[in-house]
Amino acid sequence: MQFRGVYTFSKALDDGDNMNTSVATNSPAFVANPLDPAADYGRASFDVRHSGVLNATYDLPFGSNRKSDSSPWMGRVFGNWQIGAIETLQSGLPFTPQLSYNPSNDGDTRNPVRPSINPGFTGAVIEGGPNQYFNPNAFIQPLPGTYGNVGRNTLQGPSLVQTDISAAKKFSLSERLNLQFRTEIFNLFNRTNFNTPNPVVYAAPTGRSSPTAGIITSTATSSRQVQFGLKLRW
């Protein structure tokens, strides 16, 4: 049996990065206030705080030349099987609450201005569900001619957990030639790993939050996938 585990703790800070090309992603690609770029200093759009991967392989103790063999047929059926598994654990990417209009009236049509913190809001900002991942009531619209005070990438998106397994059996065809049959299952437990939610809190200066604020419409990984394969090795 072989086992390996890797864990990474990291933190990336900047005042802007080129991971984004528009305000439609998890963070605006442009400085909110060109006269105050330090206000955009915060978590980088690619900052993943915790990341861990565990993998293991196990050769079943059956088959030829194995002490646990109880009969020849068990060796033929169960011999030369190898089981493998990979567990991936990752914390979510940060994202920025956004506006799809520019209350500052500074002429920037890319709308990089963020909302402001609602001083009267109480409770949890992150609710976690796909229908409203964060509570838009935690934010208010900036006054005309001003910039919002919410920091860049202050909210964190959903985490990712995935389990993949495989089973492979080797058939010896000759001294140098063998055939391997593989079965692989990705996302074994069919866990839904959500993407970052819609970050636009206010779509217009109307006083009402956007009805799609905080809604998640896509996933970061696929559903359970099963595949079979043959590999000829020499």
Disulfide bonds with the S-S distance in Angstrom:
none
